[in-house]
Amino acid sequence: MKVYAAALIDKSLRSSNAKLQKQLSTEVRKSLKASRTAIASQELNTFIFLSGKKPLKKNMDSKIIEKIEEEGPRKLFAKYYRNNRANMQKQLRKKQELRETSKIVKDFIGEIDPNIAKAFEENLRKISEELPAEYCEIQSRSYVAFWDFEEAHEFRFALSGFDNPIFAGSNSEFQTKLASLVDKLLILNFFKVFLKPTNDRLREMNEALEKLELGIRGKHYKTANQKLQEKLELFLRILSAKLSGLQDVEKTISRIFSLFEVVKESLIKYPLKNDSVDLTGEILEMASEIGCGKELLTGIEHKLQQCQIYVRDYLDQKKNDVKIAKSVEEFKLGLFNMAELSTDLFVEAELLKMWSDFFGADLPYFNFNTCLFDSKKPNMIEAADDQIISVRGLIKNYNLGRTTVYALRGVNLDIRKGEFAAIVGDSGAGKTTLLNCIAGLDAPDAGVILFRGKDLHKMSDITKSKVRLLEMGFIFQSYALLPHFTTLENVALPAVLAGLSKNLRERIKALLSGVGIDKQAKQYPAQLSGGQMQRVAIARALTNHPTVIFADEPTGDLDSVTGKQVMELLKKFHEETKTTIIVITHEQEIADYAERQIKLEDGMIKSSAEWKGKVFIPDLCQKTVPDVS
């Protein structure tokens, strides 16, 4: 028998999450009366996953299962969510930026009509009271539990997002192991509770923008009353800032929606149902809701752009019919509609931004994992004879305060001996992190890296240092030359450190001549141009005859002409020596020098293709290995 459970957490609460994870493991172990080694837990993205196993001697009654769940994991999660809700309410009441901006808005609309100010204050309570309650509701209903009775060939799911949450049946209904579907069912359950409130939020935002767009047209007003005019201008700046803060919402929520494609593809083929719920029908209905959500996001994005322009140009006399009100009363009357509509927009913009930030901080980077609970991790993978580097299930995250950066998300990659490969991607795609991990400069959180058939990160620090010194060469964007060493001394340094002094002078002279800087042998870095310094860096990388050269944005600090010269030099060296070269770049022109281009996007490899003549051919033969965490 195997048991799996999972639910949402607030990723930013690191100490609380660690405590919860420990309590959950202890409670599940006690409930199942299992050994410590039989229980596993892990934090994945913004969820906590638990797994346990125990031989099943007799069938378990459903009431016993429910009791184990209610008195164990669900009870602990419920307490966690209650505390989280209370803390969130306190934080929102004390949120400095919200307090200051809402005060500015209230001061202005109070001048226009005190009743609008009172209504605005009531609406603000939605932020501090209703929003945490909605979060808590979604978190509470995110809980899922899976019982895999292997001995009896039966299963039992509890998907708490559904009104009738229990699904049971025979394991023969599945074409794969139940464990491989846990994360898909978890995300399906999440969408069940996430979609409706999200689409409701989008509809309210869409309506608020639509009303403001209509209400702000026509005659615009300003006043000769300096104090009142200053309040108007400050009010407009706050409103503009709130609208600007929504610019990434469409991208963030769309990326969350995109997770559903994997869920739909994985689960639509299984006839899972109970007395009142058919999961196939639910999946199709959710797909339709996501379609509506995408339409709303498109509409919001368009209206957002228009409203930003309207608000920004409200007092621009060249673009609008701006009238100076003859009296304060005329000014108040002229601004009444806009003030009323803007306060609604302020609240809805704040709610949508917080909603997007809360769920969008981690979920868009969720990585489906077919062997999430597989104890057979790929620490014994074997590399083919022609591969110098093999990477499997590489994961690397960085915790920055309350934020997590998902730098690498299950990367699988093979680099052949003698290959010239370019890892291409935009800034922040994870290129440098990947290079640092496969070169042994940084340790991954999970996954395996084989260098010449050996697990790089199982080596001691001393062994890794020797491998980097003798087997790897590095070319950095910023050159990394020692300022008090001459060109000759910088190039000779790796050989000196390695104790490879035999014929050193002749070798260094040959290297300097080969990269075209033999005349600058006695000059210091400060006396060299950027192109010359990068040539020194290339020569230094070649000093110990490495088996692989890593070049991280080697042309990043160079002009286009010098950059081409550097790449031509690398290409020429590769053709002559067949040394493996891995170039990190965001420039397509630089990537085109390589034999193979590996496209990295959001910490995942999106494509890999190699040159065949003048055409790129996708690397269809590359083995796909399940992500591992």
N, C-alpha and C positions, 0 to 999 in steps of 0.2 A: 504494500500500500504506500502511495505517495500523496502528500498533501502540499498544496501551494496556496499562498494567500498574498494579496498585495492591495495597496491603497495609496492615495495621494498624500503628499506631505508638503510643507512649506520649506523649500530647499534652503532658504536663507537662515533657518533656525538650526544651525549646525549642532549645537550642544543638546538641544531638545530632541533632535532627530537621532543622535547617537544613543541617548538615553532610551528613547522609544524602541529603537532597534534591539537593544540589549534586553529590554523588558519583554518584547514580543518573542524573542528566541527562547527566553527562560519559560514563558507561559506555554508556548507550543510544546516545548520539551516535556513539561510537567503534564500537560493535557494528554499527550500521546504516550507518556511514560516511555520515552525514547532516550537513547544515549546522546551525549553532547555532539558526537561526530555525525549523528543522523540529522541534525538540524543545521540549516544554513540560512543566512540572511544577507542581503545586500541592498544598497541604495543605488537605484538606477534612474538617472534623470531626476524627475520629481516624484518618484514612487519608492516605497519600501517593499521589497519582495522577500517572502519567506518560503522555505521549503523544508519538508520533513519526510522521513521514510521509516517504515516499521513493518515487519512481517504481519500479515493479517491471518489470524488463526480462525476467526469466525466473522460473519457479516456484521457490520455495524448498523444499528438502528438509526433512522434519520433524526430521532429526538436526541440521541447521544451526540450526533454530529452537530446539531444546532446548539446544544448546550456547550460543547467545546468551543464553538465559534463565538457565541454570545458572551460567555464568561472569560474568554481568552482574548484573541486579537481584536474583535469588534469593540469590546469594552475599553481596551487600552487606546484604540484609535479614537473612540468617542470622547474620552477624557482629553486626549491631545487636541482634538478639534475644538472642544469647548474653551480650553485655555488659549488656543490660537485666536479664536473669535474675540475673546475678551481683550487680549493684548492688541489685536488689530484695531478694535474700537478705540482703545486708549491712544494708540499711535495716530490714528486719523484725526482725533480731536486735538491732538497736539501738533499736527503737521504744520510746520511754520509757513511754508509756501502757500498752502491752501488758506490758512488763516489770514495771511497778509493780502493775498489777491482777492479773497471774498470780501474783506473789509473795504477795499478800494471800490469794488463793484457795489457793495451795499451803500457806501457813502454817496455814490453818484445817483443810484436809482432812488435812494431816499429823498434826494432833492427833487426828483421827477414826480414820485408818488410814494408816500410812506407805505401804502398797501402792497405795492410791488416788492418793496424791501422786506416786508413781513413774509410774503409768499416765498421770496428767495431764501429767507432764513429757514423756513419750513422745508424747502427742497434740499437745502444743504444737509439736513438730518438724514436724507437718503444715503448720503455718502458715508457718514459715520455709523449709521445704524443698519440700514438695509444691505449695504454692500458686504460687510463682514458676515451677515446672516446668510447671504447667497453663497459666499465662498464656503462657509461651514456646511451648508446643505449639499453642495456639489462634492466636497471632500467626504462627507459622511456616506454619500451614496456611491462613492468611487470604489468602495471595498468589494473585493471579489475573493472567492475561495474555490478551490478545485480539489476534488477528491478522486484520485485515480486508484481504483481497487483492481490492481493488476491480476491478483489471484482469482478474482471472480469475473474478470473481464467487464467491469462496469465502471461508470463514472458518475459524478455528481458535481454540478456547477452551482454556485450561488453568486448571481450577478445582481448586486443590490440596487443598481440603477433602474431595474425593471419592477413594475408593480407586483408581478408574480416572478420572483427571482430564481426559483429552483428549477434546474434542468437536469434530468437524469436519463441514463440509457446504457447501451452496450458499447464497449470500446471498438467493436467491429465497425461502427459507423465512421470511424476515422481511418484515413489512409496514412496517417503519420502518428508519431508519439504525441500524447496529450501535452507533454511539457513544452513542445515547440509551438503550441497554440495559446499558451498562457498569456503572453504579452499582447497578442492580437485580441483575445477576449477581454482583457483588461482595458484596452483602448476603445473597443466597441462599447463596453459598459460606460467608460468615461464620456464618449460622444452622446450616449443616451441622456446623460444628465447635463451635458455642456451645451448642446446645440440650441435648445429652446431659449434659455436665458440669454445666450449670446446673440441669437437672431433678434430677440426682443430688444436687446440693447442697441443693436444696429438699426432696427426700425425707428426707435425713438430718436437716435442721433440723426438719421436720415430726415425724419419729419422736422426736427429742430432746425436743421440746415435749410431745408426747403422753405420753412416759414420765415427764417431770417432773410433768405435770398429774396423772397417776395416783399417782405416788410421794409427792407433797407433801400429799395428802389424809390425813385421819385425825388422830391425836394429834400435837401439836407439842411440841417440847422447848426448854426453856431451862435454864440452870444457875446455881447460886449462886456458882460460881467466876467471879469478876469478869473476870479476864484472858481466860478462855475465852469468856465471854459477849460481851465486846467484839469478839473475833475473829469470832464468829457474826454479830453485828450488822453488822460491816464487810463480811463475806462476802455477806450478803444485799443490802447496798447496791450492791456491785459487780455482783452478779447482776442486780439490778433495772436498773442502768445499761446493762448489756449488752443486755437485752431492749428497753429504751427506744431504744437505738441502731438497732434494726431497724424502726422505725416507718415509714420511707420506702421500705423495700425493695420492698414490693408495688407501689407506684406507679412506682418506677424500672424494675423489671424488666418490668412490664406495658407501659410505654412503649417499651421495647426490642422486646418482642414485637409491638407495634402496627406496627412498620416492615414486618413480613412481609406485611401486607395489600397494600401497594403492589407488593411483589415478586410475590406470587401473582397479582394482577390483571394485571400487566405480562407475566409469563412463561408462565402456564398455557396460553396459546393456541398456543405454539410447540412443535412436536414435536422437541425436542432430546433426543438419546440417543446412546449409544455401545454397544459390545458388551455391557456389563454394567450400565449406568446409564441409566434413563429419567427425565429431569428432571421430567416431569409427575407420575410416581409419587412421586418424591422430594419434590416440593412438597406433595402431598397428605399424605404421611407427616409432613412437618415441621409442617403445619397441625394435624395430630392431636397431635403432641408439644407444640405450643404450647397446645392446649386442655388437655392434662394439666398443663402448667406453670401455667396460670391457675387450675386447680382447686387445685393445691398452694398457690399463693399465697393463695387465699381461705381455705384451711384453716389456713395458718400465721398469717394475720392474726387469725383468730378465737382460735386457741390462744394466740397471743402476748398478746392482751388478757387472757385468763383467767389465764395464768401470771404476768403482771405484778401482777395483783390478789393472787394466792396468795402471791407472794414479798413484796409490800409489806405484806400483812396477816399474815404468818407468826407474828409475836409479839404480835398484837393479841388480848388475852384476851376481848374482847367479841365477836369474830367467830370465834374458834377455840378448840378445847380445848387450852390450853397447860399443859403439866405441867412443874414444876420438878424436874429430875432429882435424885434423892437422892445420886447419886454420879457421878463423872466417867465411870466405865465405863457406867453406865446412859445418860448423855448421849451418849456415843460410839455406843453400840448404837442409840439412838433416831434419831440423825442419819446413820447409815451409808448408808441408801438414798438419802437426799436429797443427801448429799455426792457419792456416786458418779454420780448422774444429773446433778447440777448441773455437774460438771466436763465431762461430755460436752456439755452445753448451752453452756457457756462457749466451748469450742473451736468448736463448730458455729456459734454466733452470731458469733464473731470471723471465721470463714472466710466466712460468707455476707455479712457487712457489708463485708469487704474486696473480695469478688467483686462485690457491687453497686456499691461505690464505684469500682472499677477500670473496669468496663464502663459504669457509669451516669453517669460524669462528663460524657461527650460524646455517646455514641451515641443517647440519647433525643432529641437535637436534630439528628440527621442529616436533611439536606434533600435529597430526590431532585431531580435536576437534569437535565432533558431535553437541555440544550445545554451540558453540562459542558465539552466540547472544541470547541465552536463558536467559531470566530474572529470570526464576525459578531456581536459584542456589540451591545446595543441603544443604542449611543451616537449613533445617527442617527435615533432614533424621532421621530415627529412627533405633536404633540398636536392634538386636535381644536379647532376654533375656540372651542367653548364651555367648554374646560377651562383652568383657571388653573394647576393643578398636575397633573403626570403623573409617576408613579413606576413604575419597572420593575426587578425583580430586586434590590431593596434588601437588602443584607447588612451587618450591623454586629456585630462581636464585641469583647469587652473581655477582655484578659488580666490576670487578678488573681493574680499569683504563679504557682502551679502549676495554677491553675484558669482555664478559659475560660468567659465568660458569653456565650451566644448570644442577643444582644438582639433582632436582626432577622434573619429567615431567609427571604429571597427575597420581600419585600413588593412587590405590584403594586397600584397605587391611582390613581384619577383623581378629582380634585375639580373640580366645575364652577364657573364664574363665578357669583357671587351665591348660592352654596349655603351652607346652615347645616348643618354636619356635626359629629357627635360621634364621637370615637374612644374606644371603651369597652373596658375590660379591668381585670383584677385588678392588684394591685401586682406589679411585676416582669414584666408582659406585654410591655413594650417601648414603651409609649405615649409617654413623654417622649423616649425615644431617637428614635422616629419623627418627633416634632415637631421636635426639634433638627436632624435631618437635612434634612427638607423645608423648614426655615426657614433653612438654611445656617449654623446655629450649630455643627454638628458634621459631619465628613466621613464618609461611609459607606466600608466596605471594598470594596464592589462595588455595581454597579447605577447607574441613571441617574435624576436628578430634573430635570424640566423645569419652570421657573417662567415662565409666560407664553411658552412655546415655546422658552425658552433653557436650556441645560444649566447649572444653578445651580453645580455644583461644578467647572466648567471656567472659571468667572469668577475673576478675580483677587480677592484679599482686599479691595482698595479698592472694586471694583465690587460685590462681595457686600455690603459695609457700606452702600453707597449704596442698594442694593435694599432691604435691611432697614430703612433709615432712611426711605425715601420710599414704599416699596410695602407694607411690613408693619407691623402694630401688634402689640404683645405685652402680654398680661395674665398675671401670674404669681400663683401661690398665695400667696406671701409679700410681694406688693405691689411690692417692689423700688423703693421711693421713696427719694429722697435726703433724709436726716434734717434737713439744714440748709437745705433749700429749702422755701418755703411751698407751699401747694397750687397757687397760680397759677404759681409758678416751675417746679414739677415738671411740670405740664401743658404749659407753654410750651417746655420743654427740647428736645423733638424738632424743633420748628420753628426754634428758635434754632440748633441744630446743623446743620440743613439750609439755613439762611439764608433761611427763608421768613417774613420779618418783616412782609410786607404785610398790613395789617388784623389784625395778630396779636392785639392787645388785644381787639378786638371778637370775634374767633373764639374766644379763650379764655373770654371771658365767656359766650358762647353755649354753649360746651361745658360749662362748670361749671353753668350753669343747666339744661342738658339732662339732666345726671346728678344734679341736685338737691343740689349742694354749693356754690352760689354764695356762700352766707353764710360758708363756711369758707375763702374764697379766701386770706386772709392768715394762716391757721393752719398750724402745722408738723405733720408726721405724728404726733409724739408726743401732740398734742392731739386727734387724731381717733380715732374708733372703728374697728374692723375693717371694718365695712361702708362707712364713709366713705372709708377708705384705698383700698378696692377700687374705689369710684366714681372716685377720683382716678386710679387706674391705668387704668380704662376711658377716662376723658377723655383721658389722656395717649396711649393707644393710637390714639385717633381724630384727634389733633392734625393730622397731615399728610395726612388723607384717604386712608388706605391702601386697597389693593385687597383685602387679606386680613388678617384678625385671627386671631392664635393665642392661645388662652386655655388655659393649663396648670393644671388643677384650680383654676379661679377662685373656687370656693366652699369649698375645702378647709379654710381657717382661719376660716370663718364659721359661725354658728349657722344652723339650718334656715330660719328666717324671713328673716334677712338674705340668705342664699344665694338664696332664691326671688326676693327683690327684685332682686338683681344679675342673675339670669338673665332676669327679666322685662325689665330694662333692655336687656340684650343682644338679646333677642328683638324688642323694640320698635325698636331701632336697625336691626336687620337688615330688618325689614319696611319701614322708611321709606327706607333707603338701598340695599338689596340688596347690601351689602358681603359678601364671602365671609367666613364665620366658621368656624373649626375649634376645637372645644372638646375638651380631653382630660379625661376623668373616669372614675372607677370607680363612680360613683353612677348607678343607672338613672333616678332621678327627675330628675337634671340632664340626662342624655342625652335624655330625652323632649322636651326643648325643641327639639331639633334636627329638621331635615327628614329627615336620613339618619343611621343609626347604623352604625358600622363596628366590628365586634367583633374585637379583637386578643387572641390567646392564644398564649403561648410564642413571641412574635416573628413570628407568622404571622396573616394575616387569615383568620378563620374564617367570617365572614358579613358581608354588607352589605345593608341594607334601608332603604327610605325610606317616609315617611308618605304614605298615600293616604286622606284622610279621617281615620278613627280606627283604621285598620288598617295594620300594617307589611307592605309588599310587598317580597319579596326582589329585589335588583337583579340579575335574571337576564341582563340585556343587557350587563353589565360584561364587557369582554374579558378573557380569561384568557391571560396571557403566560407562557411557560416561565421558570422561575427561572434566573438567570444569576449566575455567580460569576466 
